[in-house]
Amino acid sequence: MVIFLALIIVAMVLGVIGATVDGLFFLLVIGIAVLVADIVYLAVRMRRSRPRRLR
């Protein structure tokens, strides 16, 4: 969970810097890519950690 939160913070910082500083639009794009990768990572981790039911 620490990795998830750290990647969210990194994505937000890169997005803010990329949106406010002139000429650093690529940082905004990188921030969005990190955010999407983080969401995919969370989805995969949540899917694997489900307890299996015994029948």
mmCIF entry with sequence, helices, sheets and N, C-alpha, C, O atoms, coordinates in Angstrom:
data_MODEL
# 
_entry.id   MODEL 
# 
_entity.id                         1 
_entity.type                       polymer 
_entity.pdbx_number_of_molecules   1 
# 
_entity_poly.entity_id                      1 
_entity_poly.type                           'polypeptide(L)' 
_entity_poly.nstd_linkage                   no 
_entity_poly.nstd_monomer                   no 
_entity_poly.pdbx_seq_one_letter_code       MVIFLALIIVAMVLGVIGATVDGLFFLLVIGIAVLVADIVYLAVRMRRSRPRRLR 
_entity_poly.pdbx_seq_one_letter_code_can   MVIFLALIIVAMVLGVIGATVDGLFFLLVIGIAVLVADIVYLAVRMRRSRPRRLR 
_entity_poly.pdbx_strand_id                 A 
# 
loop_
_entity_poly_seq.entity_id 
_entity_poly_seq.num 
_entity_poly_seq.mon_id 
_entity_poly_seq.hetero 
1 1  MET n 
1 2  VAL n 
1 3  ILE n 
1 4  PHE n 
1 5  LEU n 
1 6  ALA n 
1 7  LEU n 
1 8  ILE n 
1 9  ILE n 
1 10 VAL n 
1 11 ALA n 
1 12 MET n 
1 13 VAL n 
1 14 LEU n 
1 15 GLY n 
1 16 VAL n 
1 17 ILE n 
1 18 GLY n 
1 19 ALA n 
1 20 THR n 
1 21 VAL n 
1 22 ASP n 
1 23 GLY n 
1 24 LEU n 
1 25 PHE n 
1 26 PHE n 
1 27 LEU n 
1 28 LEU n 
1 29 VAL n 
1 30 ILE n 
1 31 GLY n 
1 32 ILE n 
1 33 ALA n 
1 34 VAL n 
1 35 LEU n 
1 36 VAL n 
1 37 ALA n 
1 38 ASP n 
1 39 ILE n 
1 40 VAL n 
1 41 TYR n 
1 42 LEU n 
1 43 ALA n 
1 44 VAL n 
1 45 ARG n 
1 46 MET n 
1 47 ARG n 
1 48 ARG n 
1 49 SER n 
1 50 ARG n 
1 51 PRO n 
1 52 ARG n 
1 53 ARG n 
1 54 LEU n 
1 55 ARG n 
# 
_struct_asym.id          A 
_struct_asym.entity_id   1 
# 
loop_
_struct_conf.conf_type_id 
_struct_conf.id 
_struct_conf.pdbx_PDB_helix_id 
_struct_conf.beg_label_comp_id 
_struct_conf.beg_label_asym_id 
_struct_conf.beg_label_seq_id 
_struct_conf.pdbx_beg_PDB_ins_code 
_struct_conf.end_label_comp_id 
_struct_conf.end_label_asym_id 
_struct_conf.end_label_seq_id 
_struct_conf.pdbx_end_PDB_ins_code 
_struct_conf.beg_auth_comp_id 
_struct_conf.beg_auth_asym_id 
_struct_conf.beg_auth_seq_id 
_struct_conf.end_auth_comp_id 
_struct_conf.end_auth_asym_id 
_struct_conf.end_auth_seq_id 
_struct_conf.pdbx_PDB_helix_class 
_struct_conf.details 
_struct_conf.pdbx_PDB_helix_length 
HELX_P HELX_P1 AA1 VAL A 2  ? THR A 20 ? VAL A 2  THR A 20 1 ? 19 
HELX_P HELX_P2 AA2 PHE A 25 ? ARG A 48 ? PHE A 25 ARG A 48 1 ? 24 
# 
_struct_conf_type.id          HELX_P 
_struct_conf_type.criteria    ? 
_struct_conf_type.reference   ? 
# 
loop_
_atom_site.group_PDB 
_atom_site.id 
_atom_site.type_symbol 
_atom_site.label_atom_id 
_atom_site.label_alt_id 
_atom_site.label_comp_id 
_atom_site.label_asym_id 
_atom_site.label_entity_id 
_atom_site.label_seq_id 
_atom_site.pdbx_PDB_ins_code 
_atom_site.Cartn_x 
_atom_site.Cartn_y 
_atom_site.Cartn_z 
_atom_site.occupancy 
_atom_site.B_iso_or_equiv 
_atom_site.pdbx_formal_charge 
_atom_site.auth_seq_id 
_atom_site.auth_comp_id 
_atom_site.auth_asym_id 
_atom_site.auth_atom_id 
_atom_site.pdbx_PDB_model_num 
ATOM 1   N N  . MET A 1 1  ? 0.816   -1.187  0.000   1.00 0.00 ? 1  MET A N  1 
ATOM 2   C CA . MET A 1 1  ? 0.000   0.000   0.000   1.00 0.00 ? 1  MET A CA 1 
ATOM 3   C C  . MET A 1 1  ? 0.869   1.264   0.000   1.00 0.00 ? 1  MET A C  1 
ATOM 4   O O  . MET A 1 1  ? 0.449   2.311   -0.493  1.00 0.00 ? 1  MET A O  1 
ATOM 5   N N  . VAL A 1 2  ? 2.057   1.161   0.545   1.00 0.00 ? 2  VAL A N  1 
ATOM 6   C CA . VAL A 1 2  ? 2.962   2.307   0.566   1.00 0.00 ? 2  VAL A CA 1 
ATOM 7   C C  . VAL A 1 2  ? 3.378   2.682   -0.854  1.00 0.00 ? 2  VAL A C  1 
ATOM 8   O O  . VAL A 1 2  ? 3.474   3.863   -1.187  1.00 0.00 ? 2  VAL A O  1 
ATOM 9   N N  . ILE A 1 3  ? 3.625   1.671   -1.688  1.00 0.00 ? 3  ILE A N  1 
ATOM 10  C CA . ILE A 1 3  ? 3.999   1.944   -3.080  1.00 0.00 ? 3  ILE A CA 1 
ATOM 11  C C  . ILE A 1 3  ? 2.866   2.661   -3.786  1.00 0.00 ? 3  ILE A C  1 
ATOM 12  O O  . ILE A 1 3  ? 3.106   3.603   -4.542  1.00 0.00 ? 3  ILE A O  1 
ATOM 13  N N  . PHE A 1 4  ? 1.637   2.233   -3.554  1.00 0.00 ? 4  PHE A N  1 
ATOM 14  C CA . PHE A 1 4  ? 0.469   2.869   -4.173  1.00 0.00 ? 4  PHE A CA 1 
ATOM 15  C C  . PHE A 1 4  ? 0.386   4.340   -3.796  1.00 0.00 ? 4  PHE A C  1 
ATOM 16  O O  . PHE A 1 4  ? 0.208   5.193   -4.666  1.00 0.00 ? 4  PHE A O  1 
ATOM 17  N N  . LEU A 1 5  ? 0.509   4.643   -2.533  1.00 0.00 ? 5  LEU A N  1 
ATOM 18  C CA . LEU A 1 5  ? 0.411   6.028   -2.082  1.00 0.00 ? 5  LEU A CA 1 
ATOM 19  C C  . LEU A 1 5  ? 1.571   6.878   -2.585  1.00 0.00 ? 5  LEU A C  1 
ATOM 20  O O  . LEU A 1 5  ? 1.380   8.038   -2.950  1.00 0.00 ? 5  LEU A O  1 
ATOM 21  N N  . ALA A 1 6  ? 2.764   6.308   -2.606  1.00 0.00 ? 6  ALA A N  1 
ATOM 22  C CA . ALA A 1 6  ? 3.923   7.044   -3.111  1.00 0.00 ? 6  ALA A CA 1 
ATOM 23  C C  . ALA A 1 6  ? 3.759   7.369   -4.589  1.00 0.00 ? 6  ALA A C  1 
ATOM 24  O O  . ALA A 1 6  ? 4.092   8.475   -5.015  1.00 0.00 ? 6  ALA A O  1 
ATOM 25  N N  . LEU A 1 7  ? 3.254   6.430   -5.375  1.00 0.00 ? 7  LEU A N  1 
ATOM 26  C CA . LEU A 1 7  ? 3.050   6.682   -6.792  1.00 0.00 ? 7  LEU A CA 1 
ATOM 27  C C  . LEU A 1 7  ? 1.945   7.706   -7.036  1.00 0.00 ? 7  LEU A C  1 
ATOM 28  O O  . LEU A 1 7  ? 2.024   8.483   -7.987  1.00 0.00 ? 7  LEU A O  1 
ATOM 29  N N  . ILE A 1 8  ? 0.929   7.716   -6.197  1.00 0.00 ? 8  ILE A N  1 
ATOM 30  C CA . ILE A 1 8  ? -0.121  8.738   -6.307  1.00 0.00 ? 8  ILE A CA 1 
ATOM 31  C C  . ILE A 1 8  ? 0.472   10.121  -6.059  1.00 0.00 ? 8  ILE A C  1 
ATOM 32  O O  . ILE A 1 8  ? 0.175   11.066  -6.791  1.00 0.00 ? 8  ILE A O  1 
ATOM 33  N N  . ILE A 1 9  ? 1.300   10.241  -5.040  1.00 0.00 ? 9  ILE A N  1 
ATOM 34  C CA . ILE A 1 9  ? 1.923   11.538  -4.728  1.00 0.00 ? 9  ILE A CA 1 
ATOM 35  C C  . ILE A 1 9  ? 2.844   11.983  -5.864  1.00 0.00 ? 9  ILE A C  1 
ATOM 36  O O  . ILE A 1 9  ? 2.837   13.153  -6.247  1.00 0.00 ? 9  ILE A O  1 
ATOM 37  N N  . VAL A 1 10 ? 3.633   11.058  -6.400  1.00 0.00 ? 10 VAL A N  1 
ATOM 38  C CA . VAL A 1 10 ? 4.523   11.392  -7.514  1.00 0.00 ? 10 VAL A CA 1 
ATOM 39  C C  . VAL A 1 10 ? 3.718   11.844  -8.724  1.00 0.00 ? 10 VAL A C  1 
ATOM 40  O O  . VAL A 1 10 ? 4.087   12.817  -9.382  1.00 0.00 ? 10 VAL A O  1 
ATOM 41  N N  . ALA A 1 11 ? 2.628   11.155  -9.024  1.00 0.00 ? 11 ALA A N  1 
ATOM 42  C CA . ALA A 1 11 ? 1.793   11.532  -10.165 1.00 0.00 ? 11 ALA A CA 1 
ATOM 43  C C  . ALA A 1 11 ? 1.194   12.920  -9.973  1.00 0.00 ? 11 ALA A C  1 
ATOM 44  O O  . ALA A 1 11 ? 1.131   13.706  -10.917 1.00 0.00 ? 11 ALA A O  1 
ATOM 45  N N  . MET A 1 12 ? 0.754   13.222  -8.756  1.00 0.00 ? 12 MET A N  1 
ATOM 46  C CA . MET A 1 12 ? 0.168   14.536  -8.497  1.00 0.00 ? 12 MET A CA 1 
ATOM 47  C C  . MET A 1 12 ? 1.217   15.637  -8.627  1.00 0.00 ? 12 MET A C  1 
ATOM 48  O O  . MET A 1 12 ? 0.940   16.683  -9.213  1.00 0.00 ? 12 MET A O  1 
ATOM 49  N N  . VAL A 1 13 ? 2.407   15.419  -8.095  1.00 0.00 ? 13 VAL A N  1 
ATOM 50  C CA . VAL A 1 13 ? 3.467   16.430  -8.172  1.00 0.00 ? 13 VAL A CA 1 
ATOM 51  C C  . VAL A 1 13 ? 3.876   16.670  -9.622  1.00 0.00 ? 13 VAL A C  1 
ATOM 52  O O  . VAL A 1 13 ? 4.007   17.817  -10.050 1.00 0.00 ? 13 VAL A O  1 
ATOM 53  N N  . LEU A 1 14 ? 4.077   15.598  -10.375 1.00 0.00 ? 14 LEU A N  1 
ATOM 54  C CA . LEU A 1 14 ? 4.447   15.755  -11.781 1.00 0.00 ? 14 LEU A CA 1 
ATOM 55  C C  . LEU A 1 14 ? 3.345   16.446  -12.566 1.00 0.00 ? 14 LEU A C  1 
ATOM 56  O O  . LEU A 1 14 ? 3.630   17.268  -13.437 1.00 0.00 ? 14 LEU A O  1 
ATOM 57  N N  . GLY A 1 15 ? 2.101   16.128  -12.275 1.00 0.00 ? 15 GLY A N  1 
ATOM 58  C CA . GLY A 1 15 ? 0.979   16.764  -12.954 1.00 0.00 ? 15 GLY A CA 1 
ATOM 59  C C  . GLY A 1 15 ? 0.895   18.249  -12.665 1.00 0.00 ? 15 GLY A C  1 
ATOM 60  O O  . GLY A 1 15 ? 0.665   19.047  -13.574 1.00 0.00 ? 15 GLY A O  1 
ATOM 61  N N  . VAL A 1 16 ? 1.078   18.626  -11.417 1.00 0.00 ? 16 VAL A N  1 
ATOM 62  C CA . VAL A 1 16 ? 1.012   20.050  -11.050 1.00 0.00 ? 16 VAL A CA 1 
ATOM 63  C C  . VAL A 1 16 ? 2.163   20.822  -11.682 1.00 0.00 ? 16 VAL A C  1 
ATOM 64  O O  . VAL A 1 16 ? 1.961   21.909  -12.223 1.00 0.00 ? 16 VAL A O  1 
ATOM 65  N N  . ILE A 1 17 ? 3.361   20.267  -11.614 1.00 0.00 ? 17 ILE A N  1 
ATOM 66  C CA . ILE A 1 17 ? 4.510   20.949  -12.221 1.00 0.00 ? 17 ILE A CA 1 
ATOM 67  C C  . ILE A 1 17 ? 4.326   21.056  -13.732 1.00 0.00 ? 17 ILE A C  1 
ATOM 68  O O  . ILE A 1 17 ? 4.594   22.104  -14.320 1.00 0.00 ? 17 ILE A O  1 
ATOM 69  N N  . GLY A 1 18 ? 3.872   19.981  -14.354 1.00 0.00 ? 18 GLY A N  1 
ATOM 70  C CA . GLY A 1 18 ? 3.672   19.991  -15.800 1.00 0.00 ? 18 GLY A CA 1 
ATOM 71  C C  . GLY A 1 18 ? 2.584   20.943  -16.250 1.00 0.00 ? 18 GLY A C  1 
ATOM 72  O O  . GLY A 1 18 ? 2.664   21.507  -17.341 1.00 0.00 ? 18 GLY A O  1 
ATOM 73  N N  . ALA A 1 19 ? 1.567   21.129  -15.421 1.00 0.00 ? 19 ALA A N  1 
ATOM 74  C CA . ALA A 1 19 ? 0.462   22.015  -15.797 1.00 0.00 ? 19 ALA A CA 1 
ATOM 75  C C  . ALA A 1 19 ? 0.796   23.483  -15.554 1.00 0.00 ? 19 ALA A C  1 
ATOM 76  O O  . ALA A 1 19 ? 0.264   24.350  -16.247 1.00 0.00 ? 19 ALA A O  1 
ATOM 77  N N  . THR A 1 20 ? 1.651   23.780  -14.599 1.00 0.00 ? 20 THR A N  1 
ATOM 78  C CA . THR A 1 20 ? 1.897   25.182  -14.248 1.00 0.00 ? 20 THR A CA 1 
ATOM 79  C C  . THR A 1 20 ? 3.132   25.774  -14.912 1.00 0.00 ? 20 THR A C  1 
ATOM 80  O O  . THR A 1 20 ? 3.126   26.955  -15.258 1.00 0.00 ? 20 THR A O  1 
ATOM 81  N N  . VAL A 1 21 ? 4.175   25.003  -15.099 1.00 0.00 ? 21 VAL A N  1 
ATOM 82  C CA . VAL A 1 21 ? 5.411   25.539  -15.662 1.00 0.00 ? 21 VAL A CA 1 
ATOM 83  C C  . VAL A 1 21 ? 5.315   25.503  -17.187 1.00 0.00 ? 21 VAL A C  1 
ATOM 84  O O  . VAL A 1 21 ? 4.997   24.470  -17.777 1.00 0.00 ? 21 VAL A O  1 
ATOM 85  N N  . ASP A 1 22 ? 5.590   26.627  -17.802 1.00 0.00 ? 22 ASP A N  1 
ATOM 86  C CA . ASP A 1 22 ? 5.506   26.731  -19.251 1.00 0.00 ? 22 ASP A CA 1 
ATOM 87  C C  . ASP A 1 22 ? 6.599   25.889  -19.908 1.00 0.00 ? 22 ASP A C  1 
ATOM 88  O O  . ASP A 1 22 ? 7.772   25.996  -19.551 1.00 0.00 ? 22 ASP A O  1 
ATOM 89  N N  . GLY A 1 23 ? 6.210   25.056  -20.862 1.00 0.00 ? 23 GLY A N  1 
ATOM 90  C CA . GLY A 1 23 ? 7.164   24.241  -21.592 1.00 0.00 ? 23 GLY A CA 1 
ATOM 91  C C  . GLY A 1 23 ? 7.430   22.883  -20.991 1.00 0.00 ? 23 GLY A C  1 
ATOM 92  O O  . GLY A 1 23 ? 8.236   22.127  -21.533 1.00 0.00 ? 23 GLY A O  1 
ATOM 93  N N  . LEU A 1 24 ? 6.788   22.546  -19.897 1.00 0.00 ? 24 LEU A N  1 
ATOM 94  C CA . LEU A 1 24 ? 6.995   21.236  -19.271 1.00 0.00 ? 24 LEU A CA 1 
ATOM 95  C C  . LEU A 1 24 ? 5.727   20.387  -19.330 1.00 0.00 ? 24 LEU A C  1 
ATOM 96  O O  . LEU A 1 24 ? 5.385   19.690  -18.374 1.00 0.00 ? 24 LEU A O  1 
ATOM 97  N N  . PHE A 1 25 ? 5.036   20.457  -20.471 1.00 0.00 ? 25 PHE A N  1 
ATOM 98  C CA . PHE A 1 25 ? 3.811   19.690  -20.655 1.00 0.00 ? 25 PHE A CA 1 
ATOM 99  C C  . PHE A 1 25 ? 4.068   18.187  -20.575 1.00 0.00 ? 25 PHE A C  1 
ATOM 100 O O  . PHE A 1 25 ? 3.198   17.419  -20.163 1.00 0.00 ? 25 PHE A O  1 
ATOM 101 N N  . PHE A 1 26 ? 5.281   17.775  -20.975 1.00 0.00 ? 26 PHE A N  1 
ATOM 102 C CA . PHE A 1 26 ? 5.601   16.346  -20.947 1.00 0.00 ? 26 PHE A CA 1 
ATOM 103 C C  . PHE A 1 26 ? 5.550   15.796  -19.524 1.00 0.00 ? 26 PHE A C  1 
ATOM 104 O O  . PHE A 1 26 ? 5.279   14.609  -19.345 1.00 0.00 ? 26 PHE A O  1 
ATOM 105 N N  . LEU A 1 27 ? 5.799   16.615  -18.516 1.00 0.00 ? 27 LEU A N  1 
ATOM 106 C CA . LEU A 1 27 ? 5.690   16.147  -17.128 1.00 0.00 ? 27 LEU A CA 1 
ATOM 107 C C  . LEU A 1 27 ? 4.243   15.827  -16.772 1.00 0.00 ? 27 LEU A C  1 
ATOM 108 O O  . LEU A 1 27 ? 3.973   14.890  -16.021 1.00 0.00 ? 27 LEU A O  1 
ATOM 109 N N  . LEU A 1 28 ? 3.319   16.610  -17.314 1.00 0.00 ? 28 LEU A N  1 
ATOM 110 C CA . LEU A 1 28 ? 1.901   16.320  -17.094 1.00 0.00 ? 28 LEU A CA 1 
ATOM 111 C C  . LEU A 1 28 ? 1.544   14.978  -17.714 1.00 0.00 ? 28 LEU A C  1 
ATOM 112 O O  . LEU A 1 28 ? 0.819   14.188  -17.110 1.00 0.00 ? 28 LEU A O  1 
ATOM 113 N N  . VAL A 1 29 ? 2.041   14.719  -18.897 1.00 0.00 ? 29 VAL A N  1 
ATOM 114 C CA . VAL A 1 29 ? 1.772   13.442  -19.566 1.00 0.00 ? 29 VAL A CA 1 
ATOM 115 C C  . VAL A 1 29 ? 2.390   12.288  -18.779 1.00 0.00 ? 29 VAL A C  1 
ATOM 116 O O  . VAL A 1 29 ? 1.763   11.240  -18.624 1.00 0.00 ? 29 VAL A O  1 
ATOM 117 N N  . ILE A 1 30 ? 3.596   12.468  -18.290 1.00 0.00 ? 30 ILE A N  1 
ATOM 118 C CA . ILE A 1 30 ? 4.240   11.428  -17.479 1.00 0.00 ? 30 ILE A CA 1 
ATOM 119 C C  . ILE A 1 30 ? 3.464   11.206  -16.185 1.00 0.00 ? 30 ILE A C  1 
ATOM 120 O O  . ILE A 1 30 ? 3.299   10.065  -15.752 1.00 0.00 ? 30 ILE A O  1 
ATOM 121 N N  . GLY A 1 31 ? 2.989   12.274  -15.567 1.00 0.00 ? 31 GLY A N  1 
ATOM 122 C CA . GLY A 1 31 ? 2.185   12.147  -14.348 1.00 0.00 ? 31 GLY A CA 1 
ATOM 123 C C  . GLY A 1 31 ? 0.906   11.360  -14.584 1.00 0.00 ? 31 GLY A C  1 
ATOM 124 O O  . GLY A 1 31 ? 0.513   10.534  -13.759 1.00 0.00 ? 31 GLY A O  1 
ATOM 125 N N  . ILE A 1 32 ? 0.260   11.621  -15.716 1.00 0.00 ? 32 ILE A N  1 
ATOM 126 C CA . ILE A 1 32 ? -0.961  10.877  -16.049 1.00 0.00 ? 32 ILE A CA 1 
ATOM 127 C C  . ILE A 1 32 ? -0.634  9.409   -16.296 1.00 0.00 ? 32 ILE A C  1 
ATOM 128 O O  . ILE A 1 32 ? -1.390  8.531   -15.881 1.00 0.00 ? 32 ILE A O  1 
ATOM 129 N N  . ALA A 1 33 ? 0.481   9.133   -16.967 1.00 0.00 ? 33 ALA A N  1 
ATOM 130 C CA . ALA A 1 33 ? 0.889   7.744   -17.218 1.00 0.00 ? 33 ALA A CA 1 
ATOM 131 C C  . ALA A 1 33 ? 1.191   7.014   -15.911 1.00 0.00 ? 33 ALA A C  1 
ATOM 132 O O  . ALA A 1 33 ? 0.833   5.846   -15.758 1.00 0.00 ? 33 ALA A O  1 
ATOM 133 N N  . VAL A 1 34 ? 1.841   7.689   -14.974 1.00 0.00 ? 34 VAL A N  1 
ATOM 134 C CA . VAL A 1 34 ? 2.129   7.079   -13.670 1.00 0.00 ? 34 VAL A CA 1 
ATOM 135 C C  . VAL A 1 34 ? 0.840   6.811   -12.919 1.00 0.00 ? 34 VAL A C  1 
ATOM 136 O O  . VAL A 1 34 ? 0.715   5.774   -12.267 1.00 0.00 ? 34 VAL A O  1 
ATOM 137 N N  . LEU A 1 35 ? -0.119  7.715   -12.994 1.00 0.00 ? 35 LEU A N  1 
ATOM 138 C CA . LEU A 1 35 ? -1.407  7.518   -12.331 1.00 0.00 ? 35 LEU A CA 1 
ATOM 139 C C  . LEU A 1 35 ? -2.149  6.313   -12.909 1.00 0.00 ? 35 LEU A C  1 
ATOM 140 O O  . LEU A 1 35 ? -2.704  5.508   -12.161 1.00 0.00 ? 35 LEU A O  1 
ATOM 141 N N  . VAL A 1 36 ? -2.160  6.190   -14.217 1.00 0.00 ? 36 VAL A N  1 
ATOM 142 C CA . VAL A 1 36 ? -2.828  5.047   -14.849 1.00 0.00 ? 36 VAL A CA 1 
ATOM 143 C C  . VAL A 1 36 ? -2.132  3.741   -14.469 1.00 0.00 ? 36 VAL A C  1 
ATOM 144 O O  . VAL A 1 36 ? -2.795  2.749   -14.168 1.00 0.00 ? 36 VAL A O  1 
ATOM 145 N N  . ALA A 1 37 ? -0.806  3.737   -14.482 1.00 0.00 ? 37 ALA A N  1 
ATOM 146 C CA . ALA A 1 37 ? -0.061  2.537   -14.097 1.00 0.00 ? 37 ALA A CA 1 
ATOM 147 C C  . ALA A 1 37 ? -0.344  2.168   -12.639 1.00 0.00 ? 37 ALA A C  1 
ATOM 148 O O  . ALA A 1 37 ? -0.420  0.987   -12.300 1.00 0.00 ? 37 ALA A O  1 
ATOM 149 N N  . ASP A 1 38 ? -0.497  3.163   -11.792 1.00 0.00 ? 38 ASP A N  1 
ATOM 150 C CA . ASP A 1 38 ? -0.781  2.923   -10.380 1.00 0.00 ? 38 ASP A CA 1 
ATOM 151 C C  . ASP A 1 38 ? -2.167  2.322   -10.193 1.00 0.00 ? 38 ASP A C  1 
ATOM 152 O O  . ASP A 1 38 ? -2.353  1.438   -9.356  1.00 0.00 ? 38 ASP A O  1 
ATOM 153 N N  . ILE A 1 39 ? -3.120  2.784   -10.950 1.00 0.00 ? 39 ILE A N  1 
ATOM 154 C CA . ILE A 1 39 ? -4.478  2.235   -10.857 1.00 0.00 ? 39 ILE A CA 1 
ATOM 155 C C  . ILE A 1 39 ? -4.507  0.790   -11.344 1.00 0.00 ? 39 ILE A C  1 
ATOM 156 O O  . ILE A 1 39 ? -5.183  -0.052  -10.754 1.00 0.00 ? 39 ILE A O  1 
ATOM 157 N N  . VAL A 1 40 ? -3.772  0.499   -12.423 1.00 0.00 ? 40 VAL A N  1 
ATOM 158 C CA . VAL A 1 40 ? -3.687  -0.876  -12.914 1.00 0.00 ? 40 VAL A CA 1 
ATOM 159 C C  . VAL A 1 40 ? -3.012  -1.767  -11.867 1.00 0.00 ? 40 VAL A C  1 
ATOM 160 O O  . VAL A 1 40 ? -3.453  -2.891  -11.627 1.00 0.00 ? 40 VAL A O  1 
ATOM 161 N N  . TYR A 1 41 ? -1.953  -1.269  -11.252 1.00 0.00 ? 41 TYR A N  1 
ATOM 162 C CA . TYR A 1 41 ? -1.256  -2.022  -10.204 1.00 0.00 ? 41 TYR A CA 1 
ATOM 163 C C  . TYR A 1 41 ? -2.201  -2.344  -9.044  1.00 0.00 ? 41 TYR A C  1 
ATOM 164 O O  . TYR A 1 41 ? -2.201  -3.462  -8.528  1.00 0.00 ? 41 TYR A O  1 
ATOM 165 N N  . LEU A 1 42 ? -2.998  -1.368  -8.642  1.00 0.00 ? 42 LEU A N  1 
ATOM 166 C CA . LEU A 1 42 ? -3.947  -1.584  -7.550  1.00 0.00 ? 42 LEU A CA 1 
ATOM 167 C C  . LEU A 1 42 ? -5.006  -2.608  -7.942  1.00 0.00 ? 42 LEU A C  1 
ATOM 168 O O  . LEU A 1 42 ? -5.376  -3.455  -7.129  1.00 0.00 ? 42 LEU A O  1 
ATOM 169 N N  . ALA A 1 43 ? -5.495  -2.541  -9.164  1.00 0.00 ? 43 ALA A N  1 
ATOM 170 C CA . ALA A 1 43 ? -6.517  -3.491  -9.616  1.00 0.00 ? 43 ALA A CA 1 
ATOM 171 C C  . ALA A 1 43 ? -5.976  -4.916  -9.637  1.00 0.00 ? 43 ALA A C  1 
ATOM 172 O O  . ALA A 1 43 ? -6.666  -5.847  -9.222  1.00 0.00 ? 43 ALA A O  1 
ATOM 173 N N  . VAL A 1 44 ? -4.758  -5.091  -10.114 1.00 0.00 ? 44 VAL A N  1 
ATOM 174 C CA . VAL A 1 44 ? -4.153  -6.426  -10.146 1.00 0.00 ? 44 VAL A CA 1 
ATOM 175 C C  . VAL A 1 44 ? -3.929  -6.941  -8.737  1.00 0.00 ? 44 VAL A C  1 
ATOM 176 O O  . VAL A 1 44 ? -4.173  -8.113  -8.453  1.00 0.00 ? 44 VAL A O  1 
ATOM 177 N N  . ARG A 1 45 ? -3.471  -6.079  -7.868  1.00 0.00 ? 45 ARG A N  1 
ATOM 178 C CA . ARG A 1 45 ? -3.205  -6.496  -6.484  1.00 0.00 ? 45 ARG A CA 1 
ATOM 179 C C  . ARG A 1 45 ? -4.497  -6.855  -5.750  1.00 0.00 ? 45 ARG A C  1 
ATOM 180 O O  . ARG A 1 45 ? -4.526  -7.814  -4.979  1.00 0.00 ? 45 ARG A O  1 
ATOM 181 N N  . MET A 1 46 ? -5.558  -6.093  -5.986  1.00 0.00 ? 46 MET A N  1 
ATOM 182 C CA . MET A 1 46 ? -6.838  -6.391  -5.333  1.00 0.00 ? 46 MET A CA 1 
ATOM 183 C C  . MET A 1 46 ? -7.425  -7.702  -5.858  1.00 0.00 ? 46 MET A C  1 
ATOM 184 O O  . MET A 1 46 ? -8.045  -8.455  -5.107  1.00 0.00 ? 46 MET A O  1 
ATOM 185 N N  . ARG A 1 47 ? -7.228  -7.964  -7.130  1.00 0.00 ? 47 ARG A N  1 
ATOM 186 C CA . ARG A 1 47 ? -7.767  -9.188  -7.715  1.00 0.00 ? 47 ARG A CA 1 
ATOM 187 C C  . ARG A 1 47 ? -7.053  -10.422 -7.160  1.00 0.00 ? 47 ARG A C  1 
ATOM 188 O O  . ARG A 1 47 ? -7.688  -11.446 -6.909  1.00 0.00 ? 47 ARG A O  1 
ATOM 189 N N  . ARG A 1 48 ? -5.728  -10.324 -6.967  1.00 0.00 ? 48 ARG A N  1 
ATOM 190 C CA . ARG A 1 48 ? -4.971  -11.464 -6.457  1.00 0.00 ? 48 ARG A CA 1 
ATOM 191 C C  . ARG A 1 48 ? -5.205  -11.716 -4.984  1.00 0.00 ? 48 ARG A C  1 
ATOM 192 O O  . ARG A 1 48 ? -5.059  -12.850 -4.529  1.00 0.00 ? 48 ARG A O  1 
ATOM 193 N N  . SER A 1 49 ? -5.564  -10.698 -4.226  1.00 0.00 ? 49 SER A N  1 
ATOM 194 C CA . SER A 1 49 ? -5.649  -10.863 -2.777  1.00 0.00 ? 49 SER A CA 1 
ATOM 195 C C  . SER A 1 49 ? -7.030  -11.295 -2.287  1.00 0.00 ? 49 SER A C  1 
ATOM 196 O O  . SER A 1 49 ? -7.267  -11.361 -1.080  1.00 0.00 ? 49 SER A O  1 
ATOM 197 N N  . ARG A 1 50 ? -7.929  -11.586 -3.202  1.00 0.00 ? 50 ARG A N  1 
ATOM 198 C CA . ARG A 1 50 ? -9.246  -12.057 -2.767  1.00 0.00 ? 50 ARG A CA 1 
ATOM 199 C C  . ARG A 1 50 ? -9.131  -13.439 -2.159  1.00 0.00 ? 50 ARG A C  1 
ATOM 200 O O  . ARG A 1 50 ? -8.459  -14.312 -2.708  1.00 0.00 ? 50 ARG A O  1 
ATOM 201 N N  . PRO A 1 51 ? -9.785  -13.638 -1.032  1.00 0.00 ? 51 PRO A N  1 
ATOM 202 C CA . PRO A 1 51 ? -9.780  -14.994 -0.462  1.00 0.00 ? 51 PRO A CA 1 
ATOM 203 C C  . PRO A 1 51 ? -10.649 -15.924 -1.301  1.00 0.00 ? 51 PRO A C  1 
ATOM 204 O O  . PRO A 1 51 ? -11.721 -15.541 -1.770  1.00 0.00 ? 51 PRO A O  1 
ATOM 205 N N  . ARG A 1 52 ? -10.181 -17.121 -1.477  1.00 0.00 ? 52 ARG A N  1 
ATOM 206 C CA . ARG A 1 52 ? -10.931 -18.095 -2.263  1.00 0.00 ? 52 ARG A CA 1 
ATOM 207 C C  . ARG A 1 52 ? -11.893 -18.845 -1.349  1.00 0.00 ? 52 ARG A C  1 
ATOM 208 O O  . ARG A 1 52 ? -11.552 -19.218 -0.226  1.00 0.00 ? 52 ARG A O  1 
ATOM 209 N N  . ARG A 1 53 ? -13.076 -19.051 -1.849  1.00 0.00 ? 53 ARG A N  1 
ATOM 210 C CA . ARG A 1 53 ? -14.069 -19.776 -1.070  1.00 0.00 ? 53 ARG A CA 1 
ATOM 211 C C  . ARG A 1 53 ? -13.942 -21.275 -1.319  1.00 0.00 ? 53 ARG A C  1 
ATOM 212 O O  . ARG A 1 53 ? -13.703 -21.722 -2.440  1.00 0.00 ? 53 ARG A O  1 
ATOM 213 N N  . LEU A 1 54 ? -14.104 -22.017 -0.267  1.00 0.00 ? 54 LEU A N  1 
ATOM 214 C CA . LEU A 1 54 ? -14.107 -23.470 -0.373  1.00 0.00 ? 54 LEU A CA 1 
ATOM 215 C C  . LEU A 1 54 ? -15.528 -23.919 -0.628  1.00 0.00 ? 54 LEU A C  1 
ATOM 216 O O  . LEU A 1 54 ? -16.466 -23.419 -0.006  1.00 0.00 ? 54 LEU A O  1 
ATOM 217 N N  . ARG A 1 55 ? -15.688 -24.853 -1.534  1.00 0.00 ? 55 ARG A N  1 
ATOM 218 C CA . ARG A 1 55 ? -17.039 -25.365 -1.829  1.00 0.00 ? 55 ARG A CA 1 
ATOM 219 C C  . ARG A 1 55 ? -17.218 -26.749 -1.304  1.00 0.00 ? 55 ARG A C  1 
ATOM 220 O O  . ARG A 1 55 ? -18.289 -27.335 -1.460  1.00 0.00 ? 55 ARG A O  1 
# 
